[in-house]
Amino acid sequence: MVDSVFLNDADYEQYRALIYAESGITFTPANRSILESRLKERLREKGADSVKTYFATISTNKEELKGFLDAITTNLTRFFRNQAQFDALEKHVIPELINNIKKGGTSNTIRIWSAGCSTGEEPYTIAMLLNEILPPSWKFEITASDISLKCLMTAKEGFYANSRIEGVPDNYLKKYFEKVDSGYKINPDIQAKIKFDYHNLKNDSGLRSFDVVFCRNVIIYFDEAAQTAVMGRFWDAMAPKSFLFIGHSESLFGMNTKFEFLKTEWATLYRKFI
């Protein structure tokens, strides 16, 4: 067992390069200590005897590499996080989509991707909101993905401790959750609207024709090259006249993308106009 982990500069560069190559996540000298602490925890958990032998393992074992990437990612989220963006979704994006889809004569289904969904609060929030506001003849489908298998398992289970449902309006809580011991369980009807799946944003998902993409507080961990590449893959995955939400502290300003900046009365976002 490893009692302490110290990454010398050569080891740090090896890990940093592998993480970047496999996920696009960038570790800088400023957050090196975060990598070291999470690596230390992972080595103890796996019973590895050194950083060098563990590096050899993740270099050849894809499943363990997934577990390692899971361990070093940050997963902070909550229901109705940044309410202004959900106001923009309700009052601007959905009416625009309904109008555009009607004009195009296509299926009355709105398709949404929650990329970097963490433990599921974001896609469940979207599902509850759409269930409330969409006209009866309209349907929606949500794909929710993350690089963390542990987070996806929590999301699929749909159970949240009492402390985790802060921010859920009382009427939503009564309608879409069941109170169980020490927490709340999401309504199965809402769960059925969401497909949870593992996905590494460094790769093309192969999915297409999304009307809305949420990718909030994710690209902040990428450098500019990786951010641009991810935005290009989102562009390919999105339908014409679709919308992109990123974190309120994130921006595409100065980045070489085709997305148009859109300022609404409630929040700023981006759109694929063509």
Salt bridges, closest charged atoms under 4 A:
ASP9 OD1 - ARG32 NH1 3.01
ASP11 OD1 - LYS52 NZ 2.92
GLU13 OE1 - ARG16 NH2 2.92
GLU22 OE2 - LYS62 NZ 3.82
GLU36 OE2 - ARG32 NE 3.31
GLU45 OE2 - ARG42 NH1 3.18
GLU63 OE2 - LYS66 NZ 3.93
GLU64 OE2 - ARG42 NH2 2.98
GLU64 OE1 - LYS46 NZ 3.54
GLU121 OE2 - ARG164 NH2 2.56
GLU122 OE1 - ARG216 NE 2.79
GLU132 OE2 - LYS175 NZ 2.71
GLU141 OE1 - ARG111 NE 3.45
ASP204 OD2 - ARG208 NH2 2.95
GLU260 OE1 - ARG271 NE 3.21
